[in-house]
Amino acid sequence: MRRSRRVVLDTSTLVSAALRTGSMPDQALSKALESTDLCASDETLAELAQVLERRKFDRYRSLESRRAFVAMIRLHSHLFAVDLTDLSVVVPPCRDPKDDRFLALALAAEAEAIVSSDRDLLVLNSWRGIRILSPAEFLADGPGSLP
């Protein structure tokens, strides 16, 4: 039996999806939810929740709707444990150490791709056989084009 394709969406992509309905990140999230296993860890979900609590986002969406978004992502994600050992094998690391959590998650989940709007991650494409795609690149990929 073939395993479902697994994809990691980073915080920058998820925040954009939460704040801008119909945007490329929002469309990429919809595609990931429909056609892949969305992968997350407690740490990446905590970061998403923390970022979306910022008052500067009040002008885009209510705090209640941003919290509901985080709950929806948690509900629809396959959770993977990522520990210090997983982070220690992130070689080469990202130039922004905070982004190593997404690389470690992708390894732990055996993900085919990371979808990111972050240049620090995008410059690594491909990293240890894991594709790192912008939301637009992920959308352009046909249904069977991920490994």
Secondary structure, DSSP 8 states (H G I E B T S, - for coil): -----EEEE-HHHHHHHHHSTTSHHHHHHHHHHHHSEEEE-HHHHHHHHHHHT-GGGTTTS-HHHHHHHHHHHHHHEEE----HHHHHT--S--SSGGGHHHHHHHHHHT-SEEE---HHHHTT-SBTTBEEE-HHHHHHS-TT---
